[in-house]
Amino acid sequence: MTRREFLATAGGVAGYTLLVRAPAATSGQVVLSREQIARHFDTVAPGQAKARRLAGEPHLTLVDLAADVLVAGGGMAGVCAALAAARNGARVILVQDRSRLGGNASSEVKMHIVGANCHGARPGWREGGLLEELRLDDAVNNPQRSFELWDLLLYDKVMSEPNITLLLDTTLYAAETKAGRIQQVMARSDKTEHLYRIQAGVYVDCTGDSRLALEAGAELRWGREARSEFNESLAPLQADRQTLGSSLLFTARDYGRPMPYRPPLWARAVTKEQLRFRGVGSWEYGYWWIEWGGQLDTIRDQERIRFELLAIVMGVWDYIKNSGDHPSSANWAMDWIGLAPGKRESRRIVGDYLLTQHDLQGETGEPVDAVAIGGWPMDDHPPSGFDRSDEKPATQLTTAEVYGIPLRCLYSRNIANLMMAGRNISASHVAFTSTRVMGTCSVMGQAAGTAAALCARHGVTPRQLCRDAARLNELQQTLLRDDQTIKHLKNADPADLARLAKVTASAEHPPSKAANVTNGLVRDPGDEWRNRWAAPLTPAGAWLELAWDQPQRISQLQLTFDTGFHRELTLSAQNSVNAKVIRGPQPDTVRDYEVTYLSPGAAEAAPLLKVTGNYQRLNRHRFAPITAKALRLHITATNGDPLARLYQVRCYG
């Protein structure tokens, strides 16, 4: 879309004021219309006149597709990788073997997303970027906490993105590799009777099980390393192929009348002794510790694992309902039981660097190629899960700080154009027990997708990008611009004109300063106010102004607001988690604002844009170029907080 087309769709003309009702346009992303989306299906399911066949598959239609980036796997890592690559200019094909996106966060599993802020125990470190955008949209538009509406949100984001072709119910099953590079992959949708032969420049494995890497011949790891291999104190003495197990969740509610329960004959008989380390204080949202199967092969033994998990779920619910120890459960009944096990661990792909316990504990220093943060504890579980009732269901070691995740962990060591994100990155088992959680998988997905887009743009491999200081800096600065946090790294974008401006404001709420909005950092861990500006919202509002010694030509404005990173923000069916969550606009966030600018020689400022109803953190505005001596942001309302808050202003020509 050209600038003229963009202005036309926004109702803008020369000398205009661009009026925006947030959040539809404030992301700065062009989205597809219904008619444009409909044309997508002509690509993935061409008419019979174009039907072709592949030898050995006489009933499946062969479709050839090409893209800059192929993302295999549509969990949170894959969704974020696809969106990041697409929004950075790459043509993307996203292949997902389920009917919905989200993986363990979807309605099939219903696991809430956790990450570096550790359920609020590490305040200020909630993930930013794409995951924050998704969480904020969900909190506002899904106050009823429906996981099916979370599925729909992810589908909407992907389908509305012009650069993404989505293939649901499609399994990647083969890859052709030549001279250490993937040439093409094959995927099949038996539900639609299509075979897809797909060529791309960069391939990103977000399947969790590393299926693409397996087919491509990438170097893989499975299981737990011996303590001696990396000198990790949390590793077992001897190496083995055991992993974390899988879990099945359930939900239950109070029906206001007696709800009897009789388990199936194959349910396990669960005793009080088996639950001594596994509390059942509430039961609206099942238990992550209903875990089993790590002593088996979590891929090949999936059906047995599903059965045993269901047997444990039924046995635990039988104990709650019929043991007599929980009489308050009399009116409760299950209203949903997961049938898709939430898998934690299987294969991991070996990259140029393998993350270990020492990296997470800060013993090796911050990686120069850091592209994301993690911060969940190293959280190991007995492989046999529920069968080890003599052990606690988890052993956790919290790191002193969040840690950086290197780009070298997100691409394959022996397949030049293969990247990965999610629970299959290059890490030891011990480090994996932290990086595996979905908040961390999401930011790794954004990092991998952005890197893949830059590789496609510059015609380089991920390793070449990583080893080129200028390209690596471009990647890191692009991630920062897209609100990804990289520990200790500041905005140093030479194209950002705001960095040249003098910043003043109507007031400064101590200890915040107006100048903080150009200091390059966009979060305040804990209760600090070092990196944001805040001012009392008076009846006249609050304002912040950027002024330049020399007039600047500006066509883009980027604002990063405060969305309450000190709080939890996730979709959960667990009441204790939801009690920490505001299901709606975050009160800290600016809701309504206007921007004006002063042209050289002008006596008065002219209106530029006006926004109402904002709840997003990252707002981007594009407009016909203006020449400005000063730019003023006038905030007239928040979503409830008495302070107007802002982390960053960026301006581009």
Secondary structure, 3 states (H helix, E strand, C coil): CCHHHHHHHHCCCCCCCEEEECCCCCCCCCCCCHHHHHHHHHHHCCCHHHCCCECCECCCEEEEEEEEEEEECCEHHHHHHHHHHHHCCCCEEEECCCCCCEHHHCCCCCCCCCCCCHHHCCCCCCCCHHHHHHHHHHHHHCCCCCHHHHHHHHHHHHHCCCCEEEECCCEEEEEEEECCEEEEEEEEECCCCEEEEEEEEEEEECCCCCHHHHHHCCCEEECECCHHHHCCCCCCCCCECCCCCEECCEEEEECCCCCCCCCCCCCCCCCCHHHCCCCCCCCCCCCCCCEECCCCCCCCCHHHHHHHHHHHHHHHHHHHHHCCCCHHHCCEEEEEECCCCECCCCEEECECCCECHHHHCCCCCCCCCEEEEECCCEEECCCCHHHCCCCCCCEEECCCCCEEEEHHHHEECCCCCEEECCCCCCECHHHHHHHCCHHHHHHHHHHHHHHHHHHHHHCCCHHHHHHCHHHHHHHHHHHHHCCCCCCCCCCCCCCCHHHHCEEEECCCCCCCCHHHHHCCCCCCCCCCCCCCEEEECECCEEEEEEEEEEEEEEEEEEEEECCCCCCCCCCCCCHHHHCCCCCCCCCCCEEEEEEEEECCCCCCCEEEEEEECCCCCEEEEEEEEEEEEEEEEEEEEECCCCEEEEEEEEEEC
